[in-house]
């Protein structure tokens, strides 16, 4: 995926769509404190295993927050999406698998692993992690996202997944690393 980023700037946020920032003020053990907090949507993420290829299906995409840290911004992640629709979490997971990765998976084939909080130091959003198996008979498109998303579908063979977890040269989310460890531990 060719990705050329230019004219990157950070500006104050006006009328945000997905997050809100606040200054939390509170007393802790009779001491007045404050902390900067970001309120963000909860989300779902899906570990997708391709049974015929013995590989995981991931997404590669540009993340401005990561770019601000490493001047590259490309990350490898689980297929995921925010909870912003009047659908069940499992239905949102199903929709994201098809939009981002191109596989139509029956709801019965999407199972919950667990949930956890992300970015606990400043956001504390809840993410529900699911697992789904796919094969080529479920492929309905090339994926890539919707509404201008630039998502590349990537396959990581299970034989390379443990090494991938510890490769610090690849930007990846903690949710992805946790999902891989769950896979090997189950």
C-alpha positions as CSV (number, residue, x, y, z in Angstrom):
1,X,0.0,0.0,0.0
2,X,1.6,3.3,-1.1
3,X,1.1,6.0,1.5
4,X,2.5,9.5,1.2
5,X,1.7,11.8,4.1
6,X,2.3,15.5,3.7
7,X,1.4,18.7,5.6
8,X,0.6,16.9,8.9
9,X,-0.5,19.3,11.6
10,X,-2.3,19.1,15.0
11,X,-5.0,21.6,15.6
12,X,-7.6,22.2,18.4
13,X,-10.7,20.1,18.0
14,X,-14.0,21.9,17.4
15,X,-17.3,20.1,17.3
16,X,-15.8,16.6,17.5
17,X,-17.6,13.6,16.0
18,X,-16.0,10.7,17.8
19,X,-14.3,11.9,20.9
20,X,-14.7,14.6,23.6
21,X,-12.0,15.8,25.9
22,X,-12.5,16.9,29.5
23,X,-10.7,18.0,32.6
24,X,-11.8,15.6,35.3
25,X,-11.7,17.1,38.8
26,X,-12.1,15.0,41.9
27,X,-10.9,14.4,45.5
28,X,-8.9,11.3,46.3
29,X,-8.2,10.7,50.0
30,X,-9.1,14.3,50.7
31,X,-6.6,15.6,48.1
32,X,-8.0,17.6,45.2
33,X,-6.8,16.2,41.9
34,X,-7.4,16.7,38.2
35,X,-6.8,14.6,35.1
36,X,-7.3,15.0,31.3
37,X,-9.8,12.6,30.0
38,X,-10.9,11.6,26.5
39,X,-14.4,10.2,26.1
40,X,-14.4,7.9,23.1
41,X,-16.8,5.3,21.6
42,X,-16.6,1.7,22.7
43,X,-15.6,-0.8,20.0
44,X,-15.5,-4.4,18.8
45,X,-12.4,-6.2,17.4
46,X,-12.3,-9.6,15.7
47,X,-9.5,-12.1,15.5
48,X,-10.2,-13.7,12.1
49,X,-8.7,-17.1,11.3
50,X,-8.6,-18.4,7.7
51,X,-9.0,-22.2,8.0
52,X,-7.7,-23.0,4.4
53,X,-4.7,-20.8,4.6
54,X,-3.8,-21.4,8.3
55,X,-3.4,-17.7,8.7
56,X,-4.9,-14.7,10.5
57,X,-6.6,-11.9,8.5
58,X,-5.6,-8.5,9.7
59,X,-6.0,-4.9,8.4
60,X,-3.3,-2.5,7.6
61,X,-4.2,1.2,7.7
62,X,-2.9,4.7,8.4
63,X,-3.5,6.0,11.9
64,X,-2.8,9.8,12.4
65,X,-2.1,9.3,16.2
66,X,0.6,6.8,15.4
67,X,2.0,9.0,12.6
68,X,2.3,11.7,15.2
69,X,4.6,9.4,17.2
70,X,6.6,7.5,14.6
71,X,6.2,9.6,11.3
72,X,5.0,6.4,9.5
73,X,1.5,5.9,10.9
74,X,0.8,2.5,9.3
75,X,-0.4,-0.1,11.7
76,X,-1.4,-3.8,11.5
77,X,-4.5,-4.4,13.5
78,X,-7.5,-6.7,14.1
79,X,-10.5,-6.0,12.0
80,X,-12.5,-3.6,14.3
81,X,-15.1,-0.9,14.5
82,X,-16.6,1.6,16.9
83,X,-20.0,1.0,18.5
84,X,-22.1,3.8,16.9
85,X,-25.0,1.9,15.4
86,X,-28.3,0.5,16.7
87,X,-27.0,-3.1,16.2
88,X,-25.9,-5.7,18.6
89,X,-22.1,-5.9,19.2
90,X,-22.0,-9.2,17.3
91,X,-23.8,-7.6,14.3
92,X,-21.3,-4.7,14.3
93,X,-18.5,-7.3,14.3
94,X,-20.1,-9.1,11.4
95,X,-20.5,-5.9,9.4
96,X,-16.9,-4.9,10.0
97,X,-15.6,-8.3,8.8
98,X,-17.4,-7.8,5.5
99,X,-16.6,-4.1,5.0
100,X,-12.9,-4.3,6.0
101,X,-11.9,-7.8,5.0
102,X,-14.5,-9.0,2.5
103,X,-15.9,-12.1,4.2
104,X,-19.6,-12.6,4.9
105,X,-19.6,-14.6,8.2
106,X,-22.9,-15.9,9.8
107,X,-23.6,-14.5,13.2
108,X,-23.4,-18.0,14.7
109,X,-19.8,-18.2,13.6
110,X,-18.7,-15.1,15.5
111,X,-18.0,-15.9,19.2
112,X,-17.0,-13.6,22.0
113,X,-13.6,-14.1,23.6
114,X,-13.7,-11.3,26.3
115,X,-13.8,-7.6,26.8
116,X,-11.3,-5.1,28.2
117,X,-10.6,-1.4,28.6
118,X,-8.3,0.3,26.2
119,X,-6.2,3.5,26.7
120,X,-7.0,3.4,30.4
121,X,-4.7,6.3,31.2
122,X,-6.8,8.8,29.3
123,X,-9.9,7.2,27.6
124,X,-11.1,4.0,29.2
125,X,-13.1,2.8,26.3
126,X,-14.4,-0.8,26.4
127,X,-13.5,-3.2,23.5
128,X,-15.2,-6.5,23.0
129,X,-13.0,-9.1,21.3
130,X,-14.5,-11.7,19.0
131,X,-13.2,-14.7,17.1
132,X,-14.4,-15.8,13.7
133,X,-13.2,-18.5,11.2
134,X,-13.4,-17.9,7.5
135,X,-12.7,-19.8,4.3
136,X,-12.8,-18.8,0.6
137,X,-16.5,-19.8,0.2
138,X,-17.3,-16.8,2.5
139,X,-15.4,-14.2,0.4
140,X,-17.7,-11.7,-1.1
141,X,-15.3,-8.8,-1.9
142,X,-11.8,-7.6,-1.6
143,X,-12.6,-5.6,1.6
144,X,-10.8,-2.4,2.1
145,X,-13.4,-0.5,4.1
146,X,-16.1,2.0,3.2
147,X,-16.5,5.8,3.0
148,X,-12.9,6.5,1.9
149,X,-11.2,4.2,4.3
150,X,-7.9,3.0,3.0
151,X,-7.6,-0.5,4.4
152,X,-5.3,-3.2,3.1
153,X,-6.2,-6.8,4.0
154,X,-3.1,-8.7,5.2
155,X,-2.6,-12.4,6.1
156,X,-0.2,-13.5,8.8
157,X,0.5,-17.3,8.8
158,X,-0.1,-18.7,12.3
159,X,3.5,-20.1,12.1
160,X,4.8,-16.5,12.1
161,X,2.3,-15.0,14.6
162,X,4.5,-15.5,17.8
163,X,7.5,-13.8,16.2
164,X,5.1,-11.0,14.9
165,X,3.9,-10.3,18.4
166,X,7.4,-9.3,19.6
167,X,8.6,-7.5,16.4
168,X,9.0,-3.9,17.6
169,X,9.5,-2.7,14.0
170,X,5.8,-3.4,13.3
171,X,3.2,-0.9,14.7
172,X,0.4,-3.0,16.1
173,X,-2.3,-2.7,18.8
174,X,-2.2,-4.4,22.2
175,X,-5.6,-5.9,21.3
176,X,-3.9,-7.7,18.4
177,X,-1.1,-9.1,20.5
178,X,-3.6,-10.2,23.2
179,X,-5.7,-12.0,20.6
180,X,-2.7,-13.9,19.2
181,X,-1.7,-14.9,22.7
182,X,-5.3,-16.1,23.4
183,X,-5.1,-18.2,20.2
184,X,-1.9,-19.9,21.3
185,X,-3.1,-20.4,24.9
186,X,-6.5,-21.9,24.2
